Amino acid sequence: MIIGIPKEVKKDEYRVAITPAGVRELTSSGHIVHVEQGAGDGSSIRDAEYVSTGAKIIPDADEVWAAADMVLKVKEPVREEYHRLSLRNDQVLFTYLHLAASRECTDALVAAGNVAIAYETVRLPDNSLPLLTPMSEVAGRMAPLVASHHLMRPEGGRGTLVCGVPGVAAAKVVILGAGVAGMAAATLAVGLHANVTILDKNLERLRQVDHHFRGALETIASSTHAIEQQCADADIVIGAVLVVGARAPKLVSDDLVGRMRSGSVLVDISVDQGGCFESTRPTTHSNPTFSVHDSLFYCVANMPGAVPHSSTYALANATLPYTVELANRGWQEAAQLDPPLAEGVNVVHGSITCEPVADAHAMAYTPLHEVL
Ligand SMILES: NC(=O)c1ccc[n+]([C@@H]2O[C@H](COP(=O)([O-])OP(=O)(O)OC[C@H]3O[C@@H](n4cnc5c(N)ncnc54)[C@H](O)[C@@H]3O)[C@@H](O)[C@H]2O)c1
């Protein structure tokens, strides 16, 4: 199979869909890998590194798309890429798609007639989303770092050193949500020697967290009252809640922020689901914060975008086993043998095979088995 990896063209996207190790995995199985020239530049992976593991560098995106049996990307196709979707209707596109949020992209894929498999809907039997997890881990680990940075006075923060110093208390970090991102944030915050409290509605989850951290942090059952109590004297609040398929619940009101310490920093990782603070609005890496009362909000919707090198490797580590399966077996057999991967199949030759996507746009839904 020829596998094509174009350079990402979406604004501010610096990740790339494959690493040199992934190229080696595919070429050693007899596949041909075409990487667009400079595709790895944003992630600090040079063309020569891809060549050294067997890739061919192709100067032009159209050429990469036209030759490929399967195209690997990071982000959903954007308008300037739509004409490439219909170059070959036997082509498989494997990438983040988020089609429920974009009628335009859904229409483009339906019209193109190819096979589109979305990273974000690959789902394991325990309902976890293995190709979303790495990005929650990255964002979660980044949250205490960016918050500590913004807690410094020149950044507009309270002027508190997150780890404290002998004789002076460490910062209090409150984490809302003990899922993938919340646990990653807790790991870093504990590692920074902050005074950490984590809240979740799921008591079983809190038992696991308690067991994992062995007393290095406090776990509190989430309720309006508990959140108010914990946030009141926090230096840093990290929002990392998720209610699958729904907007994030608003857990921190402006009124509560008004009663918080001045110069406290609130990081809303859940911003991509609408955010869990009342005044959250998406921000960018070039202008990441804004003030609410005397506190600073950091609400960057693509936090992993700031660390594309790490994010590329984290994402590609998770996608590679599926990529190899798709390349070795072809998408039909791979989907038949691997039900979690089958859940990733969103569009097949003009039919929408992912029910939530069809529902989101009031379009017809075709169960996958009917097109297999
Ligand atoms: N901003 C970014 O760059 C970025 C990157 C990756 C992920 N995210 C987002 O981070 C969020 C968290 O993702 P995740 O993978 O950690 O999800 P997850 O499902 O692993 O964890 C979410 C947790 O929130 C808890 N929760 C739900 N409602 C709650 C409430 N009212 N009070 C307390 N806890 C509550 C759940 O019990 C669960 O443990 C998602 O919205 C995800 O899209 C953002």
The ligand as an ORCA input file, in Angstrom:
! r2SCAN-3c Opt
* xyz 0 1
  N      -7.736     22.439     25.694
  C      -7.100     21.455     25.098
  O      -6.127     21.659     24.379
  C      -7.522     20.042     25.339
  C      -6.711     18.978     24.974
  C      -7.129     17.682     25.263
  C      -8.365     17.471     25.900
  N      -9.132     18.549     26.217
  C     -10.422     18.431     26.922
  O     -10.207     18.143     28.295
  C     -11.434     17.672     28.828
  C     -11.173     16.476     29.743
  O     -10.792     15.365     28.949
  P     -10.428     13.952     29.608
  O      -9.842     13.123     28.526
  O      -9.656     14.167     30.864
  O     -11.877     13.415     29.994
  P     -12.210     12.184     30.967
  O     -13.528     11.646     30.531
  O     -11.043     11.254     31.072
  O     -12.370     12.868     32.407
  C     -13.403     13.756     32.724
  C     -13.701     13.637     34.209
  O     -14.622     14.687     34.549
  C     -15.432     14.171     35.592
  N     -16.602     15.023     35.779
  C     -17.689     15.170     35.000
  N     -18.535     16.058     35.535
  C     -17.968     16.498     36.694
  C     -18.345     17.430     37.697
  N     -19.511     18.084     37.637
  N     -17.503     17.626     38.746
  C     -16.330     16.977     38.819
  N     -15.924     16.070     37.884
  C     -16.739     15.844     36.842
  C     -15.743     12.754     35.131
  O     -16.211     11.945     36.198
  C     -14.369     12.307     34.609
  O     -13.608     11.654     35.608
  C     -12.317     17.356     27.623
  O     -13.235     18.394     27.432
  C     -11.328     17.305     26.473
  O     -11.932     17.574     25.231
  C      -8.741     19.817     25.936
*
